[in-house]
């Protein structure tokens, strides 16, 4: 009879009620997946593939990247949220799918503050305001002065709801004099590739583009950089001023991404992933890879990333509503 209490305890430990706690303690015990909600090859995909081997090394399990593109990142994001909240499906969050999307669609199928646990911001990078070198504008001030004196005569390229589009919409709203908006005509493109070809060919005079994409063309003299959209100068463009520095107080428009989990993921798993991400993002290898291409390593941790996402939702919802931009 002495064995019965031990046997009962052993059976209880193997009961279904005990299994979730056991799973949390052993997490991860199988490969993990990062859902990147954009096609392969873009900045989001690059960031996900930068993280995957680092997480694999830190967690002791294979980490793969699955690209599920479409609808500005919202299709893949929703599919990731629909997976079991067991810590094995990691969600790449970012400015498009978790901030801009809320401004474009008030009835979005998910809520970026309610439905996620935002573990860590991975990168932050500015857009660069670039002009074709045949344009007469040598400085941001010269360009803006021309736009103010010639409303509607200057145009720019953009891809709908991309960070460069948002950067220009914000500038149009706050870059004028005495509260008056800037009147610049946008020319829409389906993708960044054709838009860049037209800018390099002189078919369009200017646009905002991510700092890493613009750098090779600026360095080769094929484009002229006039300003960056971060509040601090970017290491790739040490001689290029910020728009805030040039007099537009509070101006900031960033490209960013991070790693998140579905809301109901157990706390022990959340804590383990947060600790792993803090270690990875502090590593010299990851920091060097990011900073060498002009990206900034943001403040780390759930609190910092959650507050940042909220501020970005508020900013871009306000800009989109003011501009009257609709989803396509």
Secondary structure, DSSP 8 states (H G I E B T S, - for coil): -HHHHHHHHHHHHTSHHHHHHHHHHH--SS-EEEEE-S-TTSHHHHHHHHHHHHHHHHHTS-EEEEE---GGGHHHHHHHHHS-SSSSEEEEEEHIIIIIHHHH-TT-SS-TTTSEEEEEEEEEEEEEEEEETTSS--SHHHHHHHHHHSTTS-EEEEETTSHHHHHHHHHHHHSSSTT-----EEEEESSHHHHHHHHHTTSS-EEEEEHHHHHHHHHTTSEEEEEESSSS--GGGTTS-BTTTTT-TT---EEEEEEEEETTS-HHHHHHHHHHHHHHHTSHHHHHHHHTTT-B----SHHHHHHHHHHHHHHHHHHHHHHT----
